[in-house]
C-alpha cells in the first residue's frame, strides 16, 4: 500500500518570487536530457 503524501509547504515573500522566476526560465540542455531519460524509462513493453 502506498504511503500518504505529505503536505505541500506554503511559500511566502522571497521564496515565492524565486520559485516563480525559476518557473519562467526555459529548461537547460541538461534538464531536457534528464526529462528524456525519464520519459524513455517509463515505457513498459507488452
Secondary structure, DSSP 4 states (H G I P E B T S, - for coil): -PPPPPPPPPP-HHHHHHHHHHHHSPPPHHHHHHHHHHHHHT----
